[in-house]
Amino acid sequence: MSWWLWLLFVTVLLFGFVVFRGAPYVPTKRRVLERAFDTLYPIGKADLLVDIGCGDGVVLRAAAARGAQAVGYELNPLLYVIARFISRSPLIQVRLADFWHVHLPRETTVVYTFGESRDIAKMYALVERTALANDSTIHFISFGFAVPGKKEIKHDGSFYLYRVVPLQTAQA
């Protein structure tokens, strides 16, 4: 087998594996993302954005361009390398990790994800647990899918914005 067939095989294997653990790689268009950061959630210097499944890092770079710190988690080793190579900013960290097995940074103020229908509620629950553990409000931006049973505070095109408040704060 020639080297390019091996490369194709490994690439298909890597991308195929990730689909079983989460959403497939679907890059967010920069202009659509910019509109979401203008109208939905005006991200800035006071924010730490976490991108669940950061792919090539476009969301991380958009957040950093607005002065925010950004942390991306990526399961696909090939996309991780691409994101690390392209996202060279002191404001950006890219981690090769399965986000189901990590603790989000304590300073997290906003979580962005392109989830999918089977996982979006679990992702929201992860953010709820983080908000409770950190006793802080976290904004959750979902691209493509609404969270079942939760009411968004804003909706713009394919983006849904939720405010996740720690349970004890919400009851006070």
N, C-alpha and C positions, 0 to 999 in steps of 0.2 A: 504494500500500500504506500502511495506517495505521501510526502510530508503534508501536503495541503489537505488530503483526505483525513489524515490524523487530526489536523488542526480543526477541520470542520466537525469531525466526530466529537472532539473534546468541547468545542464551543456549544454544540447542540446538547451535549450531556450536561454542561454547566447550567445553561439556561433552562433546560428541561427539569433538572433537579430543583431549581429555585421555585418553579411554578407549583410544585407539590408542597412547598413550605410557605408560600405567600403569593403575591400577585406577580404576573409577568412583567418584564421590562417594557414600560411604555413611557417614553420621555415626555415631560411636560414642556409645552411650548413656552418660550421665554416671554413673549408678549402677553399671553394669557395669564401667566404667573404674575407678571408685573401689574396687570389690572387687578388681580386678586389682592396683591399687597397694597394697592392704592385704595381699593373700595371696601374690601372685606376686613383686612387686618393690617393696619399701617405699621409694619415691622420696623424697628429702629434700634438704636444703640443700647437701649435698656433691655433688649430681648436676647434670649438664648433659644434658638429654634432647633428642634430635633426633627430630622427627616427619617422616617421609618421606611427603609428600602430606598436609599438615596440614589441608586442607579449611577448615572454619570456625573451627578453632583450639581445639576443645573439649579435646583432649589437652594442648595447651600451657597452657591455663588451669588444668587439673587439676594439672599438674606444678608450676606457679607457686604455686598455692594451698598446696602442701606445701613451698614454699621453694626449689624447684629452679629453675635457669635452664632456659629452653626455647627451642629454635630450630626453626622450622617451615619446610619448603620446600613451595611450592605452585606448580603449573604453570598452573592455571586463573586467569586474571586476575580474574574475578569473585569467586571464593572467596578469593583473595589479599586483595582489598579488604575483603571481609567479615571475614576473620580479623584484618587490621590494625586495623579499626575496633572490633571487639569485644574484642580481646586487648590492652587497654591496661594494661600492667604493665611496670615497668622490668626485670623478669625475663624478658620475652618478646621475641623477635625473629621476625618473619615475613619470609621472603624469596621473591620471585617468581623461581623458578629451576627448571630441570630437574635433579633430584637426580642424574641419571646423569652430569652434567657439573660437579659441585661437589666440593670437598674438605670433609669434615665437620670441624667444629671440633676442635682438638687436645684440648680438655678434655672431649670427649664421653664419658659414662659409660654411657648407655643410648640405644638407638635403638628407636623405636616405628614400626610400620607396619601398615597394612591393605594388604597386598600382594595378590597373587592368584597362582594356581597357575603361570602362565607366567613370573612375574617374581620370586617369593619367593626362589629360589636365587640369582639375580643380586643381589638386595638384600643377602642374607646375605654374598655374596662381597664386596660393597662394604664392608660392616662389617668383614669379615676383613682387607681391605687397609688400612682405617683403623686397626684395632687393631695391625697389624704396623708401619705407618708411625709410629704414635704410641708404640709399645712399651707399650701399656696394654690392660687387659682391658675389654671393652665388653659390656654385656648387650643382648640383642636380643629385643624383644617383638614377636611376630607375632600379629595379630588375624585369625583366620579360617583361616589356612593353616599347616600344619607345613612345615618346611624339609626337602625330600627328602634322605635320607641323613645327616641330623644328628639327634642325640638331644637332646631338650629336657631341661633340668634340672628344670623344673616345667611343669605343664599344668593350667589351670583353665578349664573351659568351652571357649570359643573362643579362649583366649589360650595361647600357647606362649612359654616363656622359655628362651633359650639364653645360655650364657656363651661369648663369643668371646675366646679367649686368643691372643696373638701366637705364631706358630709357634716362634720361638726360645725363648720362655718355656715352652711346652708340652713341648719336647724336653729342657729342662734338668733 
